[in-house]
Amino acid sequence: STRPYMVPHAYLVALERIQDDVVPISFDQVREVVESEFGLKIGQLFAEFDESPLGSASLAQVHRARLRNGRQVAVKVQRPNILTQIHGDLNALTSLADKADHYTEVGRRIKFSEWVYEFRKSLLAELDYRIEAENLERFQQHFENYPKLFVPQPIWDYTTGKVLTMDLVEGVKATDISSLRRLDEDFSALGKV
């Protein structure tokens, strides 16, 4: 859903629903993931941890929290057992792609299995939140000459493969163009190199 040039519009609309409009997991499940990752009670890690998620998507959900030093953060928590589910889905997709490549002319021409291989690599990397934290730092370095652009930074002591803690950013979602247009801001400078 984040690559509109790859799928027809009807599919894009359907896929957007799983991007950030998914039924949340219970707070007990969130607590279990966080405590398992750090070996500490959630109350020992955070001064406050909002039980209601800010957002919930197919792979994770995000909660507002406050560190003991007062810093407001967003905590992205991976859904329990999502890796097992994804491996099963990817294996099924690989099997279908292999069959299409072997038994159909379009499969032999397009080579679906190569697409699935690349998709597998990128999706599995997306499930390691340490990689996402490194990317946040890399983005910050690339955009340091643009003071109006803010890149939330990871808090490494509170980040693992399944939990990403980063600066909390209040604002409007970038894809919500109508809300952005209502702001009394000139965004033309953001489009210039």
C-alpha positions as CSV (number, residue, x, y, z in Angstrom):
1,S,0.0,0.0,0.0
2,T,3.0,2.3,0.3
3,R,4.0,1.8,-3.3
4,P,1.0,3.0,-5.4
5,Y,2.9,2.5,-8.7
6,M,3.0,-1.3,-8.1
7,V,-0.7,-2.1,-7.7
8,P,-4.0,-1.0,-9.2
9,H,-6.0,1.7,-7.3
10,A,-8.6,-0.8,-6.0
11,Y,-5.9,-3.0,-4.5
12,L,-4.2,0.1,-3.0
13,V,-7.3,1.2,-1.2
14,A,-7.9,-2.3,0.2
15,L,-4.2,-2.7,1.3
16,E,-4.2,0.8,3.0
17,R,-6.7,-0.6,5.5
18,I,-4.1,-3.0,6.9
19,Q,-1.5,-0.3,7.0
20,D,-2.9,1.5,10.0
21,D,-6.5,0.6,10.6
22,V,-6.2,-2.8,12.3
23,V,-7.9,-4.1,15.4
24,P,-5.3,-3.5,18.2
25,I,-3.8,-6.3,20.2
26,S,-4.6,-6.3,24.0
27,F,-2.4,-4.4,26.4
28,D,-1.6,-7.7,28.1
29,Q,0.0,-8.9,24.8
30,V,1.9,-5.6,24.5
31,R,3.2,-5.8,28.1
32,E,4.3,-9.4,27.5
33,V,6.3,-8.5,24.4
34,V,8.0,-5.5,26.0
35,E,8.8,-7.3,29.3
36,S,10.1,-10.4,27.4
37,E,12.4,-8.2,25.2
38,F,13.9,-6.3,28.1
39,G,13.6,-8.7,31.1
40,L,12.0,-6.0,33.2
41,K,8.5,-5.0,34.2
42,I,7.0,-2.3,32.0
43,G,6.7,-0.1,35.1
44,Q,10.4,-0.4,35.7
45,L,11.2,0.7,32.1
46,F,8.8,3.6,31.7
47,A,7.4,6.2,34.1
48,E,4.1,6.1,32.1
49,F,2.9,3.8,29.4
50,D,-0.5,4.5,27.8
51,E,-2.5,1.3,27.4
52,S,-4.4,2.7,24.5
53,P,-2.5,2.6,21.2
54,L,-1.8,5.7,19.1
55,G,-2.1,3.4,16.1
56,S,-2.4,-0.2,15.2
57,A,-1.2,-1.8,11.9
58,S,-0.7,-5.3,10.6
59,L,2.8,-5.8,12.0
60,A,2.9,-3.6,15.1
61,Q,1.2,-1.0,17.2
62,V,2.4,2.2,18.7
63,H,1.9,3.5,22.3
64,R,2.7,6.8,23.9
65,A,5.0,6.5,26.9
66,R,7.2,8.7,29.1
67,L,10.7,7.7,30.2
68,R,11.9,8.1,33.8
69,N,13.8,11.3,32.7
70,G,10.5,12.8,31.5
71,R,11.2,12.4,27.8
72,Q,8.0,11.7,25.8
73,V,8.4,8.7,23.4
74,A,6.5,6.5,21.0
75,V,6.9,2.8,21.6
76,K,6.4,0.5,18.6
77,V,5.6,-3.0,19.7
78,Q,5.6,-5.9,17.3
79,R,2.5,-8.2,17.2
80,P,3.2,-11.5,19.0
81,N,3.9,-14.4,16.7
82,I,3.8,-12.2,13.6
83,L,7.2,-13.6,12.4
84,T,5.8,-17.1,12.4
85,Q,2.7,-16.0,10.5
86,I,4.7,-14.1,8.0
87,H,7.0,-17.0,7.3
88,G,4.0,-19.2,6.6
89,D,2.5,-16.6,4.3
90,L,5.8,-16.1,2.5
91,N,6.3,-19.8,2.1
92,A,2.8,-20.2,0.6
93,L,3.5,-17.2,-1.7
94,T,6.8,-18.7,-2.8
95,S,5.2,-22.0,-3.6
96,L,2.5,-20.2,-5.8
97,A,5.2,-18.1,-7.5
98,D,7.3,-21.1,-8.2
99,K,4.3,-22.9,-9.7
100,A,3.4,-19.9,-11.8
101,D,7.0,-19.6,-13.0
102,H,7.1,-23.2,-14.0
103,Y,3.7,-23.8,-15.5
104,T,2.7,-20.5,-17.1
105,E,4.1,-18.4,-19.9
106,V,3.6,-15.1,-18.0
107,G,5.4,-16.7,-15.0
108,R,8.4,-17.7,-17.1
109,R,8.5,-14.2,-18.6
110,I,8.0,-12.2,-15.4
111,K,9.6,-14.6,-12.9
112,F,7.3,-14.1,-9.9
113,S,9.6,-16.1,-7.7
114,E,12.3,-13.3,-8.0
115,W,9.7,-10.7,-6.9
116,V,8.7,-12.9,-3.9
117,Y,12.4,-13.3,-3.0
118,E,12.9,-9.5,-2.9
119,F,9.7,-9.0,-1.0
120,R,10.7,-11.7,1.5
121,K,14.1,-9.9,2.1
122,S,12.5,-6.5,2.6
123,L,9.6,-7.7,4.8
124,L,11.8,-9.7,7.1
125,A,14.2,-6.8,7.4
126,E,11.2,-4.6,8.3
127,L,10.5,-6.9,11.3
128,D,13.8,-6.1,12.9
129,Y,13.3,-2.8,14.6
130,R,17.0,-2.3,15.2
131,I,17.3,-1.8,11.4
132,E,14.5,0.7,11.5
133,A,16.3,2.5,14.3
134,E,19.5,2.6,12.3
135,N,17.5,4.0,9.3
136,L,16.1,6.8,11.5
137,E,19.6,7.8,12.4
138,R,20.7,7.7,8.8
139,F,17.7,9.8,7.8
140,Q,18.7,12.4,10.4
141,Q,22.2,12.6,9.0
142,H,20.9,13.0,5.5
143,F,18.5,15.8,6.5
144,E,20.7,17.6,9.0
145,N,20.9,20.6,6.5
146,Y,17.1,21.0,6.6
147,P,16.2,22.3,10.0
148,K,12.5,22.3,9.4
149,L,12.5,18.5,8.9
150,F,12.4,16.6,12.1
151,V,13.3,12.9,12.2
152,P,12.4,11.1,15.4
153,Q,15.5,9.6,16.9
154,P,15.6,6.1,18.5
155,I,16.4,5.5,22.1
156,W,18.7,2.6,21.8
157,D,18.5,1.5,25.5
158,Y,14.8,0.9,24.9
159,T,15.0,-0.7,21.4
160,T,15.3,-4.3,20.4
161,G,14.4,-6.4,17.4
162,K,10.7,-6.3,18.5
163,V,10.4,-3.0,20.3
164,L,11.4,0.4,18.9
165,T,11.3,3.4,21.2
166,M,11.8,6.8,19.6
167,D,11.0,10.5,20.0
168,L,7.2,11.1,20.1
169,V,6.1,13.4,17.2
170,E,2.8,15.1,17.4
171,G,1.2,16.2,14.1
172,V,-0.8,15.3,11.1
173,K,-0.1,12.2,9.0
174,A,1.8,13.1,5.8
175,T,-0.8,11.2,3.7
176,D,-3.6,13.3,5.1
177,I,-3.3,16.0,2.4
178,S,-6.6,17.7,3.2
179,S,-5.5,18.3,6.8
180,L,-2.1,19.6,5.8
181,R,-3.7,22.1,3.3
182,R,-5.7,23.5,6.2
183,L,-2.5,24.4,8.1
184,D,-1.4,28.0,7.6
185,E,2.1,27.0,6.5
186,D,4.0,27.5,3.3
187,F,5.3,24.0,2.4
188,S,6.9,25.1,-0.9
189,A,10.4,25.2,0.6
190,L,10.1,21.5,1.5
191,G,9.9,20.6,-2.2
192,K,13.1,22.5,-3.1
193,V,16.5,20.9,-3.2
